[in-house]
Amino acid sequence: MKLKSSYFYTLREDARDEDSISGNLLVKAGFIKKTSAGVYIMLPLGLKVQNNIENIIRRHMNEAGGQEVKMPALIAAEYYEESGRMKGFGPSIFKLKDRNDKDMVLGPTHEELFAYAAKSMIRSYKNMPFNLYQFQTKFRDEPRARFGLVRVKEFVMKDAYSFDADEKGLDESYRKMFEAYKKSFDEIGVDYRIVKADTGVMGGLLSEEFQAIAPLGEDTLIYCDDCGYSSNLEVGQTVSVKPEHKDPLPMEEVETPHQESIEAVAKFLHIDMKDTVKALLMNVDGKLVAFFINGERDLNESKALKLLGGSEIGFADDALIATSNAVPGYCGPLGLNCQVVIDKEVLDMCNFVCGANKKGYHMKNVNPSDIKYDLVADIVNAKEGDLCPVCGKPLKFTKGIEVGNTFKLGTKYSKAMGLQYADVDNKLQDVWMGSYGIGLGRTMAAIVEQNHDDKGIIWPENIAPFKYIILIMSSKDETQNKVANELYDKLMSNGIEAILDDRDERPGVKFNDAELIGIPYRITVGKKAGEGIVEFKHRTAEKAEEITIDELLKRIIVS
């Protein structure tokens, strides 16, 4: 790629509307360009990186026995209606109609179509196992697109789907894909953790995420260095340190005027937050549910929904609250006439403070034996200081960007789509499915979040758009031009793609651009070119080394 005759540009200033390091650097370095919120052009350098990531993943998918296909992005809505997921996707799915008024969608994911394709193949248990995968554009109407390529409305995903006759077969297919994912991310160069996660709208028996460690990450990961336990916060088990035993004291109503938050109540009564129980009045599928948790905790909506078998959760409005005797700001579990769910940690508490269901009042010295509840479960987020549910050691927390996920779907989609096979006794059985996804754009963004400095991007060699960049210090110098072009041709003839910066720009501009776009190795052709000497430098090295062209070629071509 000779820059003088190529589509290439960089920006001198930071991108104005990018809220992440990776988004800013990828735009500034000319890898991507935003066209609207959550929608980007993948420019030549960006596409090279994406293709390199794709090729690594494709190789490992093929080695694991996958067969590549290409599904349409435009899909008849009836497939999602048949599986029951149209409602689950809600407003995040792009809907449209064709000229015949047929309902269509832009595919957010493709489980349904893969199940449809499998029906053409599967008749008997002898037709399985097999695995199909694709690289395809997905569309999701994110309510808040942000962080560059991390949360977008249009993105390329590698999604794969396995088909087996029973759970044992699914376990084996899942293992193969799981190992292929680890090999892919290891080769790409991502620093990641594998964590248990919520199955969410995908459903099924098990979900695990490949999370790239990065401060930007929207997901909170909890893990234990001692035993290896790891989980996404949304499904992480909570094991708190049990408080010291206290003798129950008589309940007492206390006046707490204008103290409507648990923080304000604790301050007003001069007590610790951990000795309070707060209420969250929630709308779960149109029904009022009161959740009671320790005052220091946060409600985990994923756990709450799963416990109740619900699909949507949000704060209750005044009209829904009015269907009960709950008093917002002063709500407690005593005598409440709506569904009451308490966190299991509350059962270990003693003499706590909670709302009195009376405006301006709270109750002191409340104990678990004083309250009635419908359900008790782990419904809160883990927090710093909690203990590992496996070994009891303190948990650690970090942030992650989800770059891949694996699901054991079980028979959820096969039941919905009528995907069956005849077993050895000629009886119809449901097919067992697995689903496996990798976001290419997210992976690219995660790499940049993990590999950059104040000068720009630092690409790992495996996915860099080019491994070498050759800089001509003076484009007017015939010797430098001749040496640089001969060196470029030599690399290209040996199958080594490189960039030749032959632009009529100052050396400083070329150096800055080379570092900004993150090419691993820089070859500088300058004043000593006539002596057969150039400078060679790795992107992260402090200084360049002088080296003869013969030695350089020997090092590069042999390596």
C-alpha positions in Angstrom: 0.0 0.0 0.0 1.7 3.2 -1.2 0.1 6.1 0.7 0.6 8.7 -2.0 -1.9 6.8 -4.3 -4.1 5.3 -1.6 -7.2 6.3 0.4 -5.4 7.3 3.7 -5.9 10.1 6.2 -5.5 10.8 9.9 -6.9 13.5 12.1 -4.6 15.9 14.1 -7.2 16.5 16.8 -9.3 14.1 18.9 -12.7 13.0 17.5 -15.3 15.3 18.9 -18.2 12.9 19.5 -16.3 9.7 20.7 -16.6 8.8 24.3 -14.0 6.0 24.5 -10.3 5.7 23.9 -10.8 3.0 21.2 -13.5 5.0 19.4 -11.4 8.2 19.4 -8.2 6.4 18.2 -9.9 4.4 15.5 -11.6 7.5 14.1 -8.5 9.7 14.5 -6.3 7.1 12.8 -8.7 6.7 9.9 -9.8 3.1 10.6 -13.5 3.9 11.0 -15.9 6.9 10.4 -19.2 7.5 12.0 -22.2 8.1 9.8 -24.8 8.3 12.6 -25.1 7.2 16.2 -24.0 3.6 16.4 -23.3 3.2 12.7 -19.8 3.3 11.2 -18.0 3.0 7.9 -15.2 0.4 8.1 -12.4 2.2 6.2 -9.5 0.3 4.4 -7.3 0.0 7.4 -10.2 -0.9 9.7 -11.4 -3.5 7.3 -7.9 -5.0 7.1 -7.9 -5.5 10.9 -11.5 -6.9 10.9 -10.6 -9.3 8.1 -7.5 -10.5 10.0 -9.6 -11.1 13.1 -12.2 -12.9 10.9 -9.5 -15.1 9.3 -8.2 -16.2 12.7 -11.6 -17.1 13.9 -12.6 -18.8 10.6 -9.5 -21.1 10.8 -10.3 -22.2 14.4 -14.0 -22.7 13.5 -13.0 -24.9 10.6 -10.5 -26.9 12.7 -13.3 -27.5 15.2 -15.5 -29.0 12.4 -17.7 -26.0 11.6 -19.1 -25.4 8.1 -19.5 -21.8 6.9 -22.8 -20.5 5.5 -24.3 -17.1 4.9 -27.8 -16.3 6.2 -29.8 -13.3 5.0 -29.8 -10.1 7.1 -33.4 -9.4 5.9 -35.7 -11.9 7.6 -39.4 -12.6 7.7 -40.8 -11.6 11.1 -42.7 -14.9 11.3 -39.6 -16.8 12.3 -39.2 -14.7 15.5 -42.9 -14.9 16.1 -42.7 -18.7 15.9 -39.9 -18.9 18.4 -41.6 -16.4 20.7 -38.7 -14.0 20.7 -40.3 -11.0 18.9 -41.7 -9.7 22.2 -38.4 -10.5 24.0 -36.4 -8.3 21.7 -39.0 -5.5 22.1 -38.0 -2.1 20.6 -34.4 -3.2 20.0 -35.4 -5.1 16.8 -35.6 -3.2 13.5 -39.0 -3.8 11.9 -40.2 -3.0 8.4 -42.6 -4.1 5.7 -42.0 -5.1 2.1 -44.1 -3.9 -0.7 -46.6 -6.7 -0.2 -47.1 -5.5 3.4 -45.3 -8.5 4.8 -43.6 -8.0 8.2 -39.9 -8.2 8.0 -37.0 -7.5 10.4 -33.3 -6.8 10.1 -31.7 -9.9 11.9 -30.6 -9.2 15.5 -29.4 -12.8 15.7 -30.0 -16.0 13.7 -31.0 -18.9 15.9 -34.3 -19.2 14.1 -33.0 -19.4 10.6 -30.3 -21.9 11.5 -32.9 -24.1 13.1 -35.0 -23.6 9.9 -32.0 -24.7 7.7 -31.3 -27.7 10.0 -34.8 -29.0 9.4 -33.9 -29.6 5.8 -31.0 -31.9 6.9 -32.1 -33.6 10.0 -34.4 -36.7 9.7 -32.6 -39.2 12.0 -30.1 -39.2 14.9 -27.6 -40.4 12.2 -27.7 -36.9 10.7 -26.0 -35.4 13.7 -23.8 -33.9 15.1 -22.9 -30.9 12.9 -22.0 -27.3 13.3 -22.8 -24.3 11.0 -21.4 -20.8 11.3 -21.4 -17.5 9.5 -19.9 -14.0 9.5 -23.0 -11.7 9.2 -24.1 -8.2 9.9 -26.6 -7.9 12.8 -28.9 -5.0 13.6 -30.1 -3.9 17.1 -31.7 -0.6 17.8 -29.6 0.3 20.9 -31.3 2.9 23.0 -27.9 4.5 23.7 -25.2 3.7 21.2 -21.8 4.6 22.7 -18.2 3.7 23.2 -17.3 3.5 19.5 -17.6 0.0 18.2 -18.5 -1.4 21.6 -22.2 -0.6 21.6 -23.5 0.0 18.1 -26.7 -0.5 16.0 -25.0 -2.4 13.1 -22.2 -4.9 13.6 -20.6 -8.0 12.2 -20.8 -11.1 14.3 -19.4 -14.6 13.9 -22.3 -16.8 15.1 -22.2 -20.6 15.1 -24.8 -23.2 16.0 -24.4 -26.8 16.9 -27.0 -29.6 16.5 -27.0 -32.8 18.5 -29.2 -35.7 19.4 -28.9 -35.4 23.2 -27.4 -33.4 26.0 -24.2 -35.5 26.0 -23.7 -34.6 22.4 -24.3 -31.0 23.1 -21.8 -31.0 25.9 -19.1 -32.3 23.4 -20.0 -29.8 20.7 -20.0 -27.0 23.3 -16.5 -28.2 24.5 -15.1 -28.0 20.9 -16.5 -24.5 20.4 -15.3 -23.4 23.8 -11.8 -24.5 23.0 -11.9 -22.9 19.6 -12.9 -19.6 21.2 -10.0 -19.8 23.6 -7.6 -20.5 20.8 -9.0 -17.6 18.7 -8.8 -15.0 21.4 -5.4 -16.2 22.5 -4.1 -15.9 18.9 -5.8 -12.5 18.4 -4.1 -11.2 21.5 -7.0 -10.4 23.8 -6.5 -10.2 27.6 -9.7 -11.9 28.7 -11.6 -13.8 31.4 -14.3 -16.4 30.9 -17.3 -15.8 33.2 -20.7 -17.4 33.9 -23.5 -15.1 32.6 -27.3 -14.7 32.4 -28.9 -16.5 29.4 -31.1 -13.4 28.8 -33.2 -13.2 25.7 -31.3 -16.2 24.2 -32.5 -18.5 26.9 -31.2 -22.0 27.4 -29.3 -24.0 30.0 -25.9 -22.2 30.3 -24.3 -19.0 29.2 -20.6 -18.1 29.4 -18.9 -14.9 28.3 -15.5 -14.1 27.0 -14.8 -10.7 28.6 -11.9 -8.5 27.5 -10.5 -6.8 30.6 -10.8 -3.0 30.2 -11.8 -0.1 32.5 -14.3 1.0 29.8 -16.2 -2.3 30.1 -19.9 -2.0 30.7 -19.9 -5.4 32.6 -18.7 -5.9 36.1 -16.8 -9.2 36.5 -16.3 -10.9 39.9 -13.6 -13.5 40.3 -11.4 -15.4 42.8 -7.7 -15.8 42.3 -7.6 -18.6 44.8 -10.0 -21.1 43.2 -10.6 -19.7 39.7 -14.3 -18.9 40.3 -15.5 -16.1 37.9 -18.9 -14.7 37.0 -20.6 -11.7 35.5 -22.1 -9.5 38.2 -25.6 -10.1 36.9 -25.5 -13.8 37.9 -22.7 -13.8 40.5 -23.7 -15.5 43.8 -23.5 -13.4 46.9 -22.0 -14.8 50.1 -21.8 -12.1 52.7 -20.0 -12.2 56.1 -22.7 -13.1 58.7 -23.1 -10.4 61.4 -22.4 -11.2 65.0 -25.3 -12.7 66.9 -27.5 -10.2 68.8 -30.5 -10.7 71.0 -33.7 -9.4 69.4 -35.0 -6.1 70.8 -38.6 -4.9 71.0 -39.8 -3.3 67.8 -40.2 0.5 67.9 -41.8 3.0 65.6 -39.6 6.1 65.2 -40.4 9.4 63.5 -38.2 10.2 60.5 -39.7 13.3 58.9 -38.6 14.0 55.3 -36.1 11.1 55.4 -37.2 9.3 52.2 -34.0 7.6 51.2 -32.2 4.8 53.1 -29.1 6.9 53.2 -30.9 9.8 54.8 -32.6 7.5 57.3 -29.3 5.9 58.4 -27.7 9.4 58.8 -30.8 10.7 60.7 -30.8 7.7 63.1 -27.0 7.6 63.4 -26.8 4.0 62.3 -24.8 2.1 59.8 -26.3 1.4 56.3 -25.7 -2.3 56.8 -28.2 -2.3 59.6 -31.1 -1.1 57.4 -33.4 -2.8 54.9 -34.6 -0.8 51.9 -37.5 -1.3 49.7 -37.7 -1.3 45.9 -41.2 -1.1 44.4 -41.0 -2.6 41.0 -43.2 -3.2 38.0 -42.7 -6.8 36.9 -44.8 -7.5 33.8 -47.4 -5.1 35.0 -47.6 -6.4 38.5 -46.4 -4.6 41.7 -43.6 -6.5 43.5 -41.9 -5.1 46.6 -38.2 -6.3 46.9 -36.5 -5.9 50.3 -32.7 -5.9 50.5 -29.9 -4.8 52.8 -29.4 -1.0 52.6 -25.9 -1.3 51.3 -26.9 -3.6 48.4 -28.3 -3.0 44.9 -31.1 -5.1 43.4 -30.0 -7.4 40.7 -32.8 -7.2 38.1 -31.6 -10.2 36.2 -31.9 -12.4 39.3 -35.2 -10.9 40.2 -36.7 -11.5 36.7 -35.4 -15.1 36.6 -36.8 -15.8 40.1 -40.3 -14.6 39.1 -40.2 -15.9 35.5 -40.8 -12.4 34.2 -39.7 -10.7 31.0 -39.7 -7.0 31.9 -38.9 -5.1 35.1 -38.8 -1.4 35.9 -39.7 1.0 38.7 -43.4 1.1 39.6 -45.3 4.3 38.8 -47.7 6.0 41.3 -50.7 4.3 39.8 -49.3 0.8 40.3 -48.1 1.6 43.8 -51.6 2.9 44.7 -52.9 -0.7 44.2 -51.2 -1.5 47.5 -50.8 0.1 50.9 -47.1 0.8 50.2 -45.9 4.3 51.1 -43.0 5.4 48.8 -40.0 6.5 50.8 -41.3 4.8 53.9 -42.2 1.3 52.6 -41.4 -1.7 54.8 -42.2 -5.4 54.8 -44.6 -5.2 57.7 -48.2 -5.7 56.8 -47.7 -5.0 53.1 -50.5 -6.2 50.8 -48.6 -6.9 47.6 -46.1 -9.6 46.6 -43.1 -9.4 48.9 -39.7 -10.8 47.9 -36.7 -10.5 50.3 -33.1 -11.2 49.8 -31.6 -14.1 51.6 -29.1 -11.9 53.4 -32.0 -10.2 55.3 -32.7 -13.5 57.1 -29.3 -13.2 58.8 -29.9 -9.6 60.0 -31.0 -8.6 63.4 -32.6 -5.5 64.9 -32.6 -3.7 61.6 -34.4 -0.5 60.5 -37.0 -0.5 57.7 -40.0 1.5 56.5 -43.2 1.6 58.6 -45.6 1.9 55.7 -46.5 5.2 57.3 -45.5 8.6 56.0 -42.7 10.1 58.1 -42.0 6.9 60.1 -39.6 3.9 60.1 -39.4 0.9 62.3 -36.4 0.0 64.5 -35.4 -3.4 65.8 -37.2 -5.4 63.2 -36.2 -9.0 62.8 -36.9 -11.7 60.2 -39.5 -13.3 62.4 -41.5 -10.1 62.4 -42.1 -10.0 58.6 -44.1 -12.1 56.1 -42.8 -12.7 52.7 -43.8 -14.7 49.6 -40.3 -15.5 48.3 -36.7 -15.4 49.6 -33.7 -15.7 47.3 -30.4 -14.2 46.3 -31.6 -11.1 44.4 -28.7 -8.6 44.9 -25.4 -7.7 43.3 -22.2 -8.9 44.9 -20.0 -6.2 46.3 -16.5 -5.6 47.5 -15.8 -7.6 50.6 -18.1 -10.5 49.7 -16.8 -14.0 49.9 -16.2 -16.5 47.0 -19.1 -18.9 46.9 -16.7 -21.8 46.2 -13.7 -21.3 48.5 -14.8 -18.5 50.9 -11.9 -16.1 50.0 -12.5 -12.4 49.2 -13.8 -11.8 45.7 -12.1 -9.3 43.3 -13.9 -7.0 40.8 -12.9 -5.7 37.4 -14.6 -4.3 34.3 -14.9 -6.2 31.0 -16.1 -5.8 27.4 -18.1 -8.8 26.2 -16.4 -10.0 23.0 -17.7 -13.5 22.8 -20.4 -15.7 24.3 -21.4 -19.4 24.3 -24.8 -20.8 25.0 -26.2 -24.2 25.7 -29.6 -23.6 24.2 -30.9 -27.1 24.9 -34.2 -27.7 23.1 -35.7 -24.2 23.5 -35.6 -23.4 19.8 -36.0 -26.9 18.4 -39.3 -27.2 20.4 -40.5 -23.8 19.1 -39.5 -24.4 15.5 -40.5 -28.1 15.3 -36.9 -29.3 14.8 -37.1 -33.0 15.6 -35.4 -36.3 14.6 -36.2 -40.0 14.8 -34.2 -41.8 17.5 -33.0 -45.4 17.4 -36.5 -46.6 18.3 -38.0 -44.4 15.6 -39.6 -42.0 18.1 -39.5 -38.3 17.5 -37.2 -36.3 19.8 -36.2 -32.6 20.0 -32.8 -31.6 18.7 -30.3 -30.2 21.2 -28.7 -26.9 20.1 -25.8 -24.7 21.1 -25.1 -21.1 20.0 -21.8 -19.3 19.9 -21.0 -15.7 19.0 -18.1 -13.4 18.6 -18.4 -9.6 17.9 -15.6 -8.6 15.5 -16.0 -4.8 16.1 -16.1 -5.2 19.8 -13.0 -7.4 19.6 -11.2 -4.7 17.6 -12.2 -2.0 20.1 -11.2 -4.2 23.1 -7.7 -4.7 21.5 -7.3 -0.9 21.2 -8.5 -0.3 24.7 -5.8 -2.7 25.9 -3.1 -1.7 23.5 -2.4 2.0 23.2 -0.3 4.8 24.5 -0.4 8.6 24.2 0.9 8.4 20.6 -1.8 6.1 19.3 -2.7 2.4 18.7 -0.3 -0.5 19.3 -1.7 -3.4 17.2 -0.7 -7.0 18.1 1.2 -8.4 15.1 -1.5 -11.1 14.4 -4.2 -8.6 13.5 -2.3 -5.4 12.5 -3.4 -4.1 9.1 0.2 -4.2 8.0 3.2 -5.5 9.9 5.7 -3.1 8.4 5.7 0.6 7.4 8.5 2.1 5.4 9.0 5.9 5.8 10.9 8.0 3.2 12.4 10.9 5.0 12.8 13.1 1.9 10.5 12.3 -1.0 12.7 14.6 -3.2 15.8 12.4 -2.6 16.2 10.0 -5.5 18.4 7.6 -3.5 15.9 7.4 -0.7 13.0 6.9 -3.1 14.9 4.2 -5.0 16.0 2.3 -1.8 12.5 2.5 -0.2 10.7 1.3 -3.3 13.1 -1.6 -3.9 12.7 -2.6 -0.2 8.9 -2.4 -0.5 8.9 -4.5 -3.7 11.2 -7.1 -2.0 8.8 -7.5 0.9 5.8 -7.7 -1.4 7.4 -10.3 -3.6 7.9 -12.4 -0.5 4.3 -12.2 0.4 4.9 -9.6 3.2 2.4 -6.7 2.9 3.7 -3.4 3.9 2.9 0.3 3.8 5.2 2.7 1.9 4.8 6.3 3.1 5.9 8.1 0.0 3.8 11.2 0.7 5.2 14.7 0.3 5.0 15.3 4.0 7.4 16.4 6.7 9.3 13.6 8.6 7.4 14.5 11.8 4.0 14.0 10.2 5.1 10.6 8.9 6.5 9.5 12.3 3.4 10.7 14.1 1.1 8.9 11.6 3.1 5.7 11.8 2.7 5.6 15.6 -0.9 6.7 15.5 -2.0 3.9 13.2 0.0 1.4 15.3 1.9 -0.6 12.7 4.2 -3.0 14.6 7.5 -2.3 12.8 8.8 1.0 11.3 11.6 1.1 8.7 13.0 4.6 8.2 14.9 5.3 4.9 17.0 8.4 5.5 20.3 10.0 4.8 22.3 6.7 5.1 20.2 5.0 2.4 23.1 5.3 -0.1 25.3 3.3 2.3 22.6 0.6 2.5 21.7 1.5 6.0 18.2 2.1 7.4 16.6 2.5 10.8 14.4 -0.3 12.3 12.1 0.1 15.3 9.3 -1.8 17.0 6.3 0.4 17.8 7.0 0.1 21.6 10.8 0.4 21.5 12.3 3.6 22.9 15.0 3.9 20.2 15.5 2.7 16.6 18.5 0.6 15.6 20.6 1.2 12.5 20.8 -1.9 10.4 21.9 -2.8 6.9 19.2 -3.5 4.4 20.6 -7.0 3.8 20.5 -7.8 7.5 17.0 -6.3 7.7 15.7 -8.4 4.8 17.3 -11.5 6.3 15.6 -10.8 9.6 12.2 -10.0 8.2 11.9 -12.7 5.5 13.4 -15.5 7.7 11.1 -14.5 10.6 
